[in-house]
């Protein structure tokens, strides 16, 4: 009977440790995501500039192509 009680206590201890383990995992994942967020912002700005340049080039081709 004592082994069952110990087994049940071990299960409860495991469940009590789960939130701490999950928080550690989230904290470990969150740190690289911060630098990735800055990289994604810079990438989106550069892609936006590329798109704007493409629109200007299309306009220039259309404008000077009519003549």
Buried (B, 14 or more C-beta within 10 A) or exposed (E): EEEEEEEEEEEEEEEEEEEEEEEEEEEEEEEEEEEEEEEEEEEEEEEEEEEEEEEEEEEEEEEEEEE
